[in-house]
Amino acid sequence: MALVVETGGCVAEANALVTRAELIAYAADYYPSVTVADDTTTDGAILRASAWLSSFPEWDGAMTCGRGLQGLAWPRTGVTDCNDDEVPDDEVPIEVKQAAFVGAMAELTSPGVLTPTITPGKEKKSVKVDVISVTYRDGGTDPVTAMRPVLTTVSDLLKCMATLPDGKKIPWPWVA
């Protein structure tokens, strides 16, 4: 699927918050030891990160053009940043783009990591019946714990632009 990047102009078919070239430049600056390919694998990571970020249930403000007229959660009206400066309603703010970069890099490293299909604390590491045992994973860090650096970075970037249902200014799904 081709990237259709949201420019801040309410692109109805938008499916990406950043371009491939922007992600490659970001990776060169922040992850110089990682080569980001100029191909559809990179596009897939951008698509998954953009969809993940757009799924936050409690973004502040409202979609600038409304449901059906824009493909992603951004641009938005009525949002302020951490300095209480109003975020223009015709842009995808740098904080959201940076969060998309972080998410896309995580997806490039481990596809699907932003949407794990586990129940935290309920996954089985191994099963033993009589003398037969099966190990499903090595007992190392579980996927949610492994995601902590990504989640913390994204939370720090977006903490002033999303609100938990109880009014706390920390984006879902993280805890204070």
Residue pairs with C-beta under 8 A, 6 or more apart in sequence:
1 15
1 43
1 47
2 43
3 15
3 16
3 19
3 20
3 43
3 46
3 47
4 11
4 13
4 14
4 15
4 16
4 71
5 11
5 14
5 16
5 17
5 18
5 19
6 14
6 16
6 17
6 70
6 71
6 72
6 74
6 75
6 92
7 92
8 74
8 75
8 88
8 90
8 91
8 92
9 75
9 90
10 64
10 65
10 69
10 70
10 75
11 70
11 71
12 68
12 69
12 70
12 71
13 71
14 70
14 71
14 72
15 47
15 50
15 51
15 71
15 72
16 43
16 46
16 47
16 50
16 72
16 100
17 46
17 49
17 50
17 53
17 54
17 72
17 74
17 92
17 96
17 97
17 100
18 26
18 46
18 50
18 97
18 100
18 101
18 104
19 46
20 38
20 42
20 43
20 46
22 97
22 101
23 36
23 42
23 45
23 46
23 101
23 104
23 105
24 36
24 38
24 42
26 98
26 101
26 105
27 34
27 35
27 36
27 101
27 105
28 36
30 101
31 105
34 105
34 108
36 42
36 105
36 108
41 108
42 104
42 108
44 107
44 111
45 104
45 105
45 107
45 108
45 111
46 100
46 104
48 103
48 104
48 107
48 111
48 112
48 114
48 115
49 100
49 101
49 102
49 103
49 104
49 106
49 107
49 114
50 72
50 100
50 103
52 103
52 114
52 115
53 73
53 96
53 99
53 100
53 103
53 154
54 72
54 73
54 74
55 73
56 73
56 158
56 162
56 171
56 172
57 165
57 172
58 162
58 163
58 164
58 165
58 171
58 172
59 73
59 76
59 79
59 161
59 162
60 76
60 78
60 79
60 80
60 161
60 162
60 163
61 76
61 77
61 78
61 79
61 87
62 76
62 77
62 78
63 69
63 70
63 73
63 75
63 76
63 77
64 70
64 75
64 76
64 77
64 89
64 90
65 75
74 92
74 93
74 96
75 88
75 89
75 90
75 91
75 92
76 87
76 89
77 89
78 89
79 86
79 87
79 93
79 161
80 86
80 87
80 160
81 87
81 93
81 95
81 160
81 161
82 159
82 160
87 93
87 161
93 161
95 157
95 158
95 161
96 157
96 158
96 161
98 157
99 153
99 154
99 157
99 158
102 150
102 153
102 154
102 157
103 114
103 150
103 154
106 113
106 114
106 147
106 150
107 113
107 114
113 143
113 146
113 147
113 150
114 147
114 150
116 143
116 144
116 147
118 142
118 143
118 144
120 142
120 144
123 136
123 142
124 136
125 135
125 136
125 137
125 139
126 133
126 134
126 135
126 136
126 139
127 133
127 134
127 136
128 134
151 174
152 174
154 171
155 170
155 171
155 174
158 171
159 169
159 170
159 171
160 169
161 171
162 169
162 170
162 171
162 172
163 169
163 170
163 171
164 170
164 171
164 172
165 172
168 176
170 176
